[in-house]
C-alpha cells in the first residue's frame, strides 16, 4: 500500500455490528508510503495505525479523482 498525506482512508469493521472508520492520513511514517500512518478519524480522534493481516483498507488520493466541470 502506498499512502500519501491527505489521502482518505476507510478501515473495515473488526467485529460484526461495528461500523467502518473513515479518516484522513496526516503523517506517513514508513518508507515509500508504507505504514504506520497517523490518521485523523472522522470522530476527531487521531491515532497511529499499522494495518495487520486481515485488515481491509482503501486509500484514495484526492488528486487521482476525476475533474468535474
mmCIF file of the N, C-alpha and C atoms, coordinates in Angstrom:
data_MODEL
# 
_entry.id   MODEL 
# 
loop_
_atom_site.group_PDB 
_atom_site.id 
_atom_site.type_symbol 
_atom_site.label_atom_id 
_atom_site.label_alt_id 
_atom_site.label_comp_id 
_atom_site.label_asym_id 
_atom_site.label_entity_id 
_atom_site.label_seq_id 
_atom_site.pdbx_PDB_ins_code 
_atom_site.Cartn_x 
_atom_site.Cartn_y 
_atom_site.Cartn_z 
_atom_site.occupancy 
_atom_site.B_iso_or_equiv 
_atom_site.pdbx_formal_charge 
_atom_site.auth_seq_id 
_atom_site.auth_comp_id 
_atom_site.auth_asym_id 
_atom_site.auth_atom_id 
_atom_site.pdbx_PDB_model_num 
ATOM 1   N N  . UNK A 1 1  ? 0.848   -1.177 0.000   1.00 0.00 ? 1  UNK A N  1 
ATOM 2   C CA . UNK A 1 1  ? 0.000   0.000  0.000   1.00 0.00 ? 1  UNK A CA 1 
ATOM 3   C C  . UNK A 1 1  ? 0.887   1.232  0.000   1.00 0.00 ? 1  UNK A C  1 
ATOM 4   N N  . UNK A 1 2  ? 0.557   2.179  -0.848  1.00 0.00 ? 2  UNK A N  1 
ATOM 5   C CA . UNK A 1 2  ? 1.300   3.433  -0.913  1.00 0.00 ? 2  UNK A CA 1 
ATOM 6   C C  . UNK A 1 2  ? 0.351   4.570  -0.571  1.00 0.00 ? 2  UNK A C  1 
ATOM 7   N N  . UNK A 1 3  ? 0.495   5.103  0.611   1.00 0.00 ? 3  UNK A N  1 
ATOM 8   C CA . UNK A 1 3  ? -0.367  6.195  1.063   1.00 0.00 ? 3  UNK A CA 1 
ATOM 9   C C  . UNK A 1 3  ? 0.414   7.501  1.056   1.00 0.00 ? 3  UNK A C  1 
ATOM 10  N N  . UNK A 1 4  ? -0.335  8.590  0.952   1.00 0.00 ? 4  UNK A N  1 
ATOM 11  C CA . UNK A 1 4  ? 0.253   9.922  0.994   1.00 0.00 ? 4  UNK A CA 1 
ATOM 12  C C  . UNK A 1 4  ? -0.544  10.769 1.979   1.00 0.00 ? 4  UNK A C  1 
ATOM 13  N N  . UNK A 1 5  ? 0.110   11.787 2.531   1.00 0.00 ? 5  UNK A N  1 
ATOM 14  C CA . UNK A 1 5  ? -0.568  12.719 3.425   1.00 0.00 ? 5  UNK A CA 1 
ATOM 15  C C  . UNK A 1 5  ? -1.742  13.334 2.664   1.00 0.00 ? 5  UNK A C  1 
ATOM 16  N N  . UNK A 1 6  ? -2.903  13.369 3.315   1.00 0.00 ? 6  UNK A N  1 
ATOM 17  C CA . UNK A 1 6  ? -4.107  13.909 2.710   1.00 0.00 ? 6  UNK A CA 1 
ATOM 18  C C  . UNK A 1 6  ? -5.020  12.851 2.126   1.00 0.00 ? 6  UNK A C  1 
ATOM 19  N N  . UNK A 1 7  ? -4.515  11.614 1.973   1.00 0.00 ? 7  UNK A N  1 
ATOM 20  C CA . UNK A 1 7  ? -5.362  10.530 1.472   1.00 0.00 ? 7  UNK A CA 1 
ATOM 21  C C  . UNK A 1 7  ? -6.481  10.247 2.462   1.00 0.00 ? 7  UNK A C  1 
ATOM 22  N N  . UNK A 1 8  ? -7.634  9.921  1.923   1.00 0.00 ? 8  UNK A N  1 
ATOM 23  C CA . UNK A 1 8  ? -8.736  9.442  2.759   1.00 0.00 ? 8  UNK A CA 1 
ATOM 24  C C  . UNK A 1 8  ? -8.574  7.941  2.917   1.00 0.00 ? 8  UNK A C  1 
ATOM 25  N N  . UNK A 1 9  ? -8.854  7.450  4.111   1.00 0.00 ? 9  UNK A N  1 
ATOM 26  C CA . UNK A 1 9  ? -8.701  6.032  4.376   1.00 0.00 ? 9  UNK A CA 1 
ATOM 27  C C  . UNK A 1 9  ? -9.960  5.498  5.050   1.00 0.00 ? 9  UNK A C  1 
ATOM 28  N N  . UNK A 1 10 ? -10.379 4.317  4.641   1.00 0.00 ? 10 UNK A N  1 
ATOM 29  C CA . UNK A 1 10 ? -11.531 3.645  5.232   1.00 0.00 ? 10 UNK A CA 1 
ATOM 30  C C  . UNK A 1 10 ? -11.046 2.301  5.748   1.00 0.00 ? 10 UNK A C  1 
ATOM 31  N N  . UNK A 1 11 ? -11.340 2.024  6.995   1.00 0.00 ? 11 UNK A N  1 
ATOM 32  C CA . UNK A 1 11 ? -10.944 0.758  7.579   1.00 0.00 ? 11 UNK A CA 1 
ATOM 33  C C  . UNK A 1 11 ? -12.195 -0.017 7.949   1.00 0.00 ? 11 UNK A C  1 
ATOM 34  N N  . UNK A 1 12 ? -12.259 -1.239 7.457   1.00 0.00 ? 12 UNK A N  1 
ATOM 35  C CA . UNK A 1 12 ? -13.425 -2.087 7.702   1.00 0.00 ? 12 UNK A CA 1 
ATOM 36  C C  . UNK A 1 12 ? -13.563 -2.399 9.189   1.00 0.00 ? 12 UNK A C  1 
ATOM 37  N N  . UNK A 1 13 ? -14.787 -2.669 9.599   1.00 0.00 ? 13 UNK A N  1 
ATOM 38  C CA . UNK A 1 13 ? -15.063 -3.018 10.991  1.00 0.00 ? 13 UNK A CA 1 
ATOM 39  C C  . UNK A 1 13 ? -14.363 -4.321 11.358  1.00 0.00 ? 13 UNK A C  1 
ATOM 40  N N  . UNK A 1 14 ? -13.913 -4.399 12.602  1.00 0.00 ? 14 UNK A N  1 
ATOM 41  C CA . UNK A 1 14 ? -13.239 -5.606 13.083  1.00 0.00 ? 14 UNK A CA 1 
ATOM 42  C C  . UNK A 1 14 ? -14.227 -6.645 13.596  1.00 0.00 ? 14 UNK A C  1 
ATOM 43  N N  . UNK A 1 15 ? -15.410 -6.203 14.002  1.00 0.00 ? 15 UNK A N  1 
ATOM 44  C CA . UNK A 1 15 ? -16.405 -7.098 14.591  1.00 0.00 ? 15 UNK A CA 1 
ATOM 45  C C  . UNK A 1 15 ? -17.772 -6.839 13.969  1.00 0.00 ? 15 UNK A C  1 
ATOM 46  N N  . UNK A 1 16 ? -18.603 -7.852 13.965  1.00 0.00 ? 16 UNK A N  1 
ATOM 47  C CA . UNK A 1 16 ? -19.976 -7.704 13.481  1.00 0.00 ? 16 UNK A CA 1 
ATOM 48  C C  . UNK A 1 16 ? -20.681 -6.662 14.330  1.00 0.00 ? 16 UNK A C  1 
ATOM 49  N N  . UNK A 1 17 ? -21.396 -5.757 13.687  1.00 0.00 ? 17 UNK A N  1 
ATOM 50  C CA . UNK A 1 17 ? -22.121 -4.721 14.404  1.00 0.00 ? 17 UNK A CA 1 
ATOM 51  C C  . UNK A 1 17 ? -21.371 -3.410 14.505  1.00 0.00 ? 17 UNK A C  1 
ATOM 52  N N  . UNK A 1 18 ? -20.068 -3.427 14.248  1.00 0.00 ? 18 UNK A N  1 
ATOM 53  C CA . UNK A 1 18 ? -19.290 -2.192 14.251  1.00 0.00 ? 18 UNK A CA 1 
ATOM 54  C C  . UNK A 1 18 ? -19.396 -1.541 12.874  1.00 0.00 ? 18 UNK A C  1 
ATOM 55  N N  . UNK A 1 19 ? -19.290 -0.224 12.862  1.00 0.00 ? 19 UNK A N  1 
ATOM 56  C CA . UNK A 1 19 ? -19.297 0.468  11.581  1.00 0.00 ? 19 UNK A CA 1 
ATOM 57  C C  . UNK A 1 19 ? -17.857 0.659  11.108  1.00 0.00 ? 19 UNK A C  1 
ATOM 58  N N  . UNK A 1 20 ? -17.715 0.987  9.825   1.00 0.00 ? 20 UNK A N  1 
ATOM 59  C CA . UNK A 1 20 ? -16.390 1.261  9.292   1.00 0.00 ? 20 UNK A CA 1 
ATOM 60  C C  . UNK A 1 20 ? -15.880 2.575  9.869   1.00 0.00 ? 20 UNK A C  1 
ATOM 61  N N  . UNK A 1 21 ? -14.564 2.760  9.833   1.00 0.00 ? 21 UNK A N  1 
ATOM 62  C CA . UNK A 1 21 ? -13.947 4.007  10.302  1.00 0.00 ? 21 UNK A CA 1 
ATOM 63  C C  . UNK A 1 21 ? -13.383 4.727  9.093   1.00 0.00 ? 21 UNK A C  1 
ATOM 64  N N  . UNK A 1 22 ? -13.620 6.028  9.055   1.00 0.00 ? 22 UNK A N  1 
ATOM 65  C CA . UNK A 1 22 ? -13.107 6.836  7.961   1.00 0.00 ? 22 UNK A CA 1 
ATOM 66  C C  . UNK A 1 22 ? -12.268 7.967  8.522   1.00 0.00 ? 22 UNK A C  1 
ATOM 67  N N  . UNK A 1 23 ? -11.188 8.285  7.820   1.00 0.00 ? 23 UNK A N  1 
ATOM 68  C CA . UNK A 1 23 ? -10.321 9.349  8.275   1.00 0.00 ? 23 UNK A CA 1 
ATOM 69  C C  . UNK A 1 23 ? -9.416  9.850  7.171   1.00 0.00 ? 23 UNK A C  1 
ATOM 70  N N  . UNK A 1 24 ? -8.492  10.719 7.567   1.00 0.00 ? 24 UNK A N  1 
ATOM 71  C CA . UNK A 1 24 ? -7.528  11.321 6.645   1.00 0.00 ? 24 UNK A CA 1 
ATOM 72  C C  . UNK A 1 24 ? -6.131  11.048 7.183   1.00 0.00 ? 24 UNK A C  1 
ATOM 73  N N  . UNK A 1 25 ? -5.236  10.609 6.308   1.00 0.00 ? 25 UNK A N  1 
ATOM 74  C CA . UNK A 1 25 ? -3.860  10.350 6.713   1.00 0.00 ? 25 UNK A CA 1 
ATOM 75  C C  . UNK A 1 25 ? -3.152  11.688 6.894   1.00 0.00 ? 25 UNK A C  1 
ATOM 76  N N  . UNK A 1 26 ? -2.625  11.911 8.094   1.00 0.00 ? 26 UNK A N  1 
ATOM 77  C CA . UNK A 1 26 ? -1.934  13.154 8.421   1.00 0.00 ? 26 UNK A CA 1 
ATOM 78  C C  . UNK A 1 26 ? -0.416  12.999 8.397   1.00 0.00 ? 26 UNK A C  1 
ATOM 79  N N  . UNK A 1 27 ? 0.074   11.752 8.544   1.00 0.00 ? 27 UNK A N  1 
ATOM 80  C CA . UNK A 1 27 ? 1.514   11.519 8.501   1.00 0.00 ? 27 UNK A CA 1 
ATOM 81  C C  . UNK A 1 27 ? 1.768   10.080 8.075   1.00 0.00 ? 27 UNK A C  1 
ATOM 82  N N  . UNK A 1 28 ? 2.746   9.879  7.190   1.00 0.00 ? 28 UNK A N  1 
ATOM 83  C CA . UNK A 1 28 ? 3.173   8.555  6.756   1.00 0.00 ? 28 UNK A CA 1 
ATOM 84  C C  . UNK A 1 28 ? 4.552   8.330  7.360   1.00 0.00 ? 28 UNK A C  1 
ATOM 85  N N  . UNK A 1 29 ? 4.670   7.320  8.203   1.00 0.00 ? 29 UNK A N  1 
ATOM 86  C CA . UNK A 1 29 ? 5.926   7.090  8.917   1.00 0.00 ? 29 UNK A CA 1 
ATOM 87  C C  . UNK A 1 29 ? 6.808   6.044  8.251   1.00 0.00 ? 29 UNK A C  1 
ATOM 88  N N  . UNK A 1 30 ? 6.258   5.226  7.358   1.00 0.00 ? 30 UNK A N  1 
ATOM 89  C CA . UNK A 1 30 ? 7.033   4.196  6.687   1.00 0.00 ? 30 UNK A CA 1 
ATOM 90  C C  . UNK A 1 30 ? 7.664   4.711  5.401   1.00 0.00 ? 30 UNK A C  1 
ATOM 91  N N  . UNK A 1 31 ? 8.656   3.986  4.937   1.00 0.00 ? 31 UNK A N  1 
ATOM 92  C CA . UNK A 1 31 ? 9.338   4.353  3.696   1.00 0.00 ? 31 UNK A CA 1 
ATOM 93  C C  . UNK A 1 31 ? 8.440   4.070  2.489   1.00 0.00 ? 31 UNK A C  1 
ATOM 94  N N  . UNK A 1 32 ? 8.461   4.966  1.521   1.00 0.00 ? 32 UNK A N  1 
ATOM 95  C CA . UNK A 1 32 ? 7.725   4.747  0.279   1.00 0.00 ? 32 UNK A CA 1 
ATOM 96  C C  . UNK A 1 32 ? 6.222   4.677  0.435   1.00 0.00 ? 32 UNK A C  1 
ATOM 97  N N  . UNK A 1 33 ? 5.678   5.340  1.431   1.00 0.00 ? 33 UNK A N  1 
ATOM 98  C CA . UNK A 1 33 ? 4.232   5.349  1.636   1.00 0.00 ? 33 UNK A CA 1 
ATOM 99  C C  . UNK A 1 33 ? 3.705   4.177  2.446   1.00 0.00 ? 33 UNK A C  1 
ATOM 100 N N  . UNK A 1 34 ? 4.618   3.411  3.023   1.00 0.00 ? 34 UNK A N  1 
ATOM 101 C CA . UNK A 1 34 ? 4.224   2.239  3.809   1.00 0.00 ? 34 UNK A CA 1 
ATOM 102 C C  . UNK A 1 34 ? 3.804   2.646  5.224   1.00 0.00 ? 34 UNK A C  1 
ATOM 103 N N  . UNK A 1 35 ? 3.016   1.777  5.900   1.00 0.00 ? 35 UNK A N  1 
ATOM 104 C CA . UNK A 1 35 ? 2.633   2.048  7.274   1.00 0.00 ? 35 UNK A CA 1 
ATOM 105 C C  . UNK A 1 35 ? 3.853   2.063  8.186   1.00 0.00 ? 35 UNK A C  1 
ATOM 106 N N  . UNK A 1 36 ? 3.693   2.601  9.374   1.00 0.00 ? 36 UNK A N  1 
ATOM 107 C CA . UNK A 1 36 ? 2.451   3.057  10.011  1.00 0.00 ? 36 UNK A CA 1 
ATOM 108 C C  . UNK A 1 36 ? 2.041   4.447  9.551   1.00 0.00 ? 36 UNK A C  1 
ATOM 109 N N  . UNK A 1 37 ? 0.758   4.748  9.809   1.00 0.00 ? 37 UNK A N  1 
ATOM 110 C CA . UNK A 1 37 ? 0.163   6.028  9.439   1.00 0.00 ? 37 UNK A CA 1 
ATOM 111 C C  . UNK A 1 37 ? -0.446  6.702  10.660  1.00 0.00 ? 37 UNK A C  1 
ATOM 112 N N  . UNK A 1 38 ? -0.323  8.012  10.717  1.00 0.00 ? 38 UNK A N  1 
ATOM 113 C CA . UNK A 1 38 ? -1.064  8.797  11.691  1.00 0.00 ? 38 UNK A CA 1 
ATOM 114 C C  . UNK A 1 38 ? -2.344  9.217  10.982  1.00 0.00 ? 38 UNK A C  1 
ATOM 115 N N  . UNK A 1 39 ? -3.487  8.833  11.550  1.00 0.00 ? 39 UNK A N  1 
ATOM 116 C CA . UNK A 1 39 ? -4.782  9.077  10.920  1.00 0.00 ? 39 UNK A CA 1 
ATOM 117 C C  . UNK A 1 39 ? -5.644  9.947  11.827  1.00 0.00 ? 39 UNK A C  1 
ATOM 118 N N  . UNK A 1 40 ? -6.261  10.964 11.238  1.00 0.00 ? 40 UNK A N  1 
ATOM 119 C CA . UNK A 1 40 ? -7.270  11.750 11.934  1.00 0.00 ? 40 UNK A CA 1 
ATOM 120 C C  . UNK A 1 40 ? -8.624  11.189 11.509  1.00 0.00 ? 40 UNK A C  1 
ATOM 121 N N  . UNK A 1 41 ? -9.307  10.544 12.456  1.00 0.00 ? 41 UNK A N  1 
ATOM 122 C CA . UNK A 1 41 ? -10.578 9.888  12.174  1.00 0.00 ? 41 UNK A CA 1 
ATOM 123 C C  . UNK A 1 41 ? -11.714 10.895 12.133  1.00 0.00 ? 41 UNK A C  1 
ATOM 124 N N  . UNK A 1 42 ? -12.802 10.529 11.492  1.00 0.00 ? 42 UNK A N  1 
ATOM 125 C CA . UNK A 1 42 ? -13.958 11.404 11.316  1.00 0.00 ? 42 UNK A CA 1 
ATOM 126 C C  . UNK A 1 42 ? -14.537 11.859 12.653  1.00 0.00 ? 42 UNK A C  1 
ATOM 127 N N  . UNK A 1 43 ? -14.340 11.059 13.711  1.00 0.00 ? 43 UNK A N  1 
ATOM 128 C CA . UNK A 1 43 ? -14.885 11.433 15.025  1.00 0.00 ? 43 UNK A CA 1 
ATOM 129 C C  . UNK A 1 43 ? -13.989 12.427 15.765  1.00 0.00 ? 43 UNK A C  1 
ATOM 130 N N  . UNK A 1 44 ? -12.869 12.846 15.107  1.00 0.00 ? 44 UNK A N  1 
ATOM 131 C CA . UNK A 1 44 ? -11.990 13.840 15.711  1.00 0.00 ? 44 UNK A CA 1 
ATOM 132 C C  . UNK A 1 44 ? -10.775 13.267 16.408  1.00 0.00 ? 44 UNK A C  1 
ATOM 133 N N  . UNK A 1 45 ? -10.773 11.970 16.660  1.00 0.00 ? 45 UNK A N  1 
ATOM 134 C CA . UNK A 1 45 ? -9.616  11.343 17.301  1.00 0.00 ? 45 UNK A CA 1 
ATOM 135 C C  . UNK A 1 45 ? -8.492  11.154 16.290  1.00 0.00 ? 45 UNK A C  1 
ATOM 136 N N  . UNK A 1 46 ? -7.266  11.168 16.780  1.00 0.00 ? 46 UNK A N  1 
ATOM 137 C CA . UNK A 1 46 ? -6.104  10.913 15.944  1.00 0.00 ? 46 UNK A CA 1 
ATOM 138 C C  . UNK A 1 46 ? -5.352  9.731  16.540  1.00 0.00 ? 46 UNK A C  1 
ATOM 139 N N  . UNK A 1 47 ? -4.886  8.840  15.674  1.00 0.00 ? 47 UNK A N  1 
ATOM 140 C CA . UNK A 1 47 ? -4.162  7.684  16.175  1.00 0.00 ? 47 UNK A CA 1 
ATOM 141 C C  . UNK A 1 47 ? -3.195  7.134  15.151  1.00 0.00 ? 47 UNK A C  1 
ATOM 142 N N  . UNK A 1 48 ? -2.260  6.333  15.643  1.00 0.00 ? 48 UNK A N  1 
ATOM 143 C CA . UNK A 1 48 ? -1.277  5.666  14.810  1.00 0.00 ? 48 UNK A CA 1 
ATOM 144 C C  . UNK A 1 48 ? -1.807  4.285  14.470  1.00 0.00 ? 48 UNK A C  1 
ATOM 145 N N  . UNK A 1 49 ? -1.841  3.951  13.181  1.00 0.00 ? 49 UNK A N  1 
ATOM 146 C CA . UNK A 1 49 ? -2.291  2.613  12.795  1.00 0.00 ? 49 UNK A CA 1 
ATOM 147 C C  . UNK A 1 49 ? -1.203  1.928  11.994  1.00 0.00 ? 49 UNK A C  1 
ATOM 148 N N  . UNK A 1 50 ? -1.131  0.626  12.166  1.00 0.00 ? 50 UNK A N  1 
ATOM 149 C CA . UNK A 1 50 ? -0.246  -0.223 11.373  1.00 0.00 ? 50 UNK A CA 1 
ATOM 150 C C  . UNK A 1 50 ? -1.093  -1.426 10.987  1.00 0.00 ? 50 UNK A C  1 
ATOM 151 N N  . UNK A 1 51 ? -1.749  -1.342 9.823   1.00 0.00 ? 51 UNK A N  1 
ATOM 152 C CA . UNK A 1 51 ? -2.682  -2.398 9.422   1.00 0.00 ? 51 UNK A CA 1 
ATOM 153 C C  . UNK A 1 51 ? -2.022  -3.776 9.438   1.00 0.00 ? 51 UNK A C  1 
ATOM 154 N N  . UNK A 1 52 ? -2.691  -4.713 10.045  1.00 0.00 ? 52 UNK A N  1 
ATOM 155 C CA . UNK A 1 52 ? -2.178  -6.070 10.119  1.00 0.00 ? 52 UNK A CA 1 
ATOM 156 C C  . UNK A 1 52 ? -2.901  -6.994 9.156   1.00 0.00 ? 52 UNK A C  1 
ATOM 157 N N  . UNK A 1 53 ? -2.554  -8.280 9.192   1.00 0.00 ? 53 UNK A N  1 
ATOM 158 C CA . UNK A 1 53 ? -3.217  -9.252 8.324   1.00 0.00 ? 53 UNK A CA 1 
ATOM 159 C C  . UNK A 1 53 ? -4.721  -9.255 8.573   1.00 0.00 ? 53 UNK A C  1 
ATOM 160 N N  . UNK A 1 54 ? -5.480  -9.326 7.526   1.00 0.00 ? 54 UNK A N  1 
ATOM 161 C CA . UNK A 1 54 ? -6.930  -9.337 7.646   1.00 0.00 ? 54 UNK A CA 1 
ATOM 162 C C  . UNK A 1 54 ? -7.561  -7.963 7.635   1.00 0.00 ? 54 UNK A C  1 
ATOM 163 N N  . UNK A 1 55 ? -6.753  -6.913 7.699   1.00 0.00 ? 55 UNK A N  1 
ATOM 164 C CA . UNK A 1 55 ? -7.290  -5.555 7.631   1.00 0.00 ? 55 UNK A CA 1 
ATOM 165 C C  . UNK A 1 55 ? -7.707  -5.255 6.197   1.00 0.00 ? 55 UNK A C  1 
ATOM 166 N N  . UNK A 1 56 ? -8.799  -4.540 6.067   1.00 0.00 ? 56 UNK A N  1 
ATOM 167 C CA . UNK A 1 56 ? -9.257  -4.121 4.747   1.00 0.00 ? 56 UNK A CA 1 
ATOM 168 C C  . UNK A 1 56 ? -9.217  -2.602 4.726   1.00 0.00 ? 56 UNK A C  1 
ATOM 169 N N  . UNK A 1 57 ? -8.324  -2.059 3.903   1.00 0.00 ? 57 UNK A N  1 
ATOM 170 C CA . UNK A 1 57 ? -8.141  -0.622 3.834   1.00 0.00 ? 57 UNK A CA 1 
ATOM 171 C C  . UNK A 1 57 ? -8.321  -0.145 2.410   1.00 0.00 ? 57 UNK A C  1 
ATOM 172 N N  . UNK A 1 58 ? -8.822  1.071  2.277   1.00 0.00 ? 58 UNK A N  1 
ATOM 173 C CA . UNK A 1 58 ? -8.949  1.687  0.959   1.00 0.00 ? 58 UNK A CA 1 
ATOM 174 C C  . UNK A 1 58 ? -8.415  3.103  1.074   1.00 0.00 ? 58 UNK A C  1 
ATOM 175 N N  . UNK A 1 59 ? -7.353  3.386  0.358   1.00 0.00 ? 59 UNK A N  1 
ATOM 176 C CA . UNK A 1 59 ? -6.805  4.738  0.339   1.00 0.00 ? 59 UNK A CA 1 
ATOM 177 C C  . UNK A 1 59 ? -7.209  5.399  -0.961  1.00 0.00 ? 59 UNK A C  1 
ATOM 178 N N  . UNK A 1 60 ? -7.590  6.644  -0.868  1.00 0.00 ? 60 UNK A N  1 
ATOM 179 C CA . UNK A 1 60 ? -7.964  7.412  -2.040  1.00 0.00 ? 60 UNK A CA 1 
ATOM 180 C C  . UNK A 1 60 ? -7.104  8.658  -2.086  1.00 0.00 ? 60 UNK A C  1 
ATOM 181 N N  . UNK A 1 61 ? -6.397  8.826  -3.169  1.00 0.00 ? 61 UNK A N  1 
ATOM 182 C CA . UNK A 1 61 ? -5.578  10.009 -3.360  1.00 0.00 ? 61 UNK A CA 1 
ATOM 183 C C  . UNK A 1 61 ? -6.460  11.101 -3.948  1.00 0.00 ? 61 UNK A C  1 
ATOM 184 N N  . UNK A 1 62 ? -6.638  12.225 -3.259  1.00 0.00 ? 62 UNK A N  1 
ATOM 185 C CA . UNK A 1 62 ? -7.525  13.290 -3.761  1.00 0.00 ? 62 UNK A CA 1 
ATOM 186 C C  . UNK A 1 62 ? -7.183  13.755 -5.173  1.00 0.00 ? 62 UNK A C  1 
ATOM 187 N N  . UNK A 1 63 ? -5.896  13.779 -5.533  1.00 0.00 ? 63 UNK A N  1 
ATOM 188 C CA . UNK A 1 63 ? -5.530  14.245 -6.857  1.00 0.00 ? 63 UNK A CA 1 
ATOM 189 C C  . UNK A 1 63 ? -5.759  13.204 -7.942  1.00 0.00 ? 63 UNK A C  1 
ATOM 190 N N  . UNK A 1 64 ? -6.171  11.989 -7.577  1.00 0.00 ? 64 UNK A N  1 
ATOM 191 C CA . UNK A 1 64 ? -6.466  10.936 -8.557  1.00 0.00 ? 64 UNK A CA 1 
ATOM 192 C C  . UNK A 1 64 ? -7.933  10.942 -8.970  1.00 0.00 ? 64 UNK A C  1 
ATOM 193 N N  . UNK A 1 65 ? -8.764  11.747 -8.319  1.00 0.00 ? 65 UNK A N  1 
ATOM 194 C CA . UNK A 1 65 ? -10.185 11.773 -8.641  1.00 0.00 ? 65 UNK A CA 1 
ATOM 195 C C  . UNK A 1 65 ? -10.407 12.535 -9.945  1.00 0.00 ? 65 UNK A C  1 
ATOM 196 N N  . UNK A 1 66 ? -11.398 12.109 -10.728 1.00 0.00 ? 66 UNK A N  1 
ATOM 197 C CA . UNK A 1 66 ? -11.665 12.798 -11.982 1.00 0.00 ? 66 UNK A CA 1 
ATOM 198 C C  . UNK A 1 66 ? -12.124 14.240 -11.750 1.00 0.00 ? 66 UNK A C  1 
ATOM 199 N N  . UNK A 1 67 ? -11.700 15.105 -12.618 1.00 0.00 ? 67 UNK A N  1 
ATOM 200 C CA . UNK A 1 67 ? -12.104 16.518 -12.520 1.00 0.00 ? 67 UNK A CA 1 
ATOM 201 C C  . UNK A 1 67 ? -13.555 16.673 -12.972 1.00 0.00 ? 67 UNK A C  1 
ATOM 202 N N  . UNK A 1 68 ? -14.263 17.571 -12.307 1.00 0.00 ? 68 UNK A N  1 
ATOM 203 C CA . UNK A 1 68 ? -15.642 17.847 -12.693 1.00 0.00 ? 68 UNK A CA 1 
ATOM 204 C C  . UNK A 1 68 ? -15.687 19.221 -13.337 1.00 0.00 ? 68 UNK A C  1 
ATOM 205 N N  . UNK A 1 69 ? -16.547 19.367 -14.331 1.00 0.00 ? 69 UNK A N  1 
ATOM 206 C CA . UNK A 1 69 ? -16.639 20.669 -14.998 1.00 0.00 ? 69 UNK A CA 1 
ATOM 207 C C  . UNK A 1 69 ? -18.018 21.241 -14.881 1.00 0.00 ? 69 UNK A C  1 
# 
